[in-house]
């Protein structure tokens, strides 16, 4: 028997087969599967924005979703980002401090080596 392809169906038949597939696929998914699937779709829609028009559309969705809590959410985001920025700066300062400690130890070791030859 020859294998059938989508080309063997009319557009109406193909659409109907797609509807059956969607229903069957949803019925076979667990709640966890559904949540993960929806999460992936939302991430693609929200974080995959390109250009001002899409960014404005996402902004409107965010505004509608958070409505009166939007200001509070923006403050939370700004606080978290500023806190993370301070942590990053602190980390850079610690890196520089460790580098300087290493150089100081290296100098002390070199001085100790030179003292051994002088005796």
C-alpha positions, 0 to 999 in steps of 0.5 A: 500500500502506498503511503498517504501524505498531506497532499492526498487530502483536501484543505478541509480534510487536512484541517479536520485531521489537524483538529482531531490530532489537537484533541487527541494530543491534548487528551494524552497530555498530563497536567504537568505536560500541558503546563510546560507546553503553555510555559514554552509558548508564552516564553516564546511569545513574550521573550521572543519579541522583535522590534518596537511594535511587538515590544509594545504589544507585550507591554500592553499584555503585561499592563493588562495582566498586572493592572493595578499591581503594575507599579508594585511589580516595576518597583520589585524589578528595579529593586532586584536589578539594583541589588543584583548590580550591587552584588556584581560590583561587589564581586568585581571588587572581591576579584580585584582584592583577591588579585592584589592579595595574590600579587602581594603574596608573590612579592613576599615569596620573591623577597623570601627567595632573595633573602635565602641567597643573601645569607 
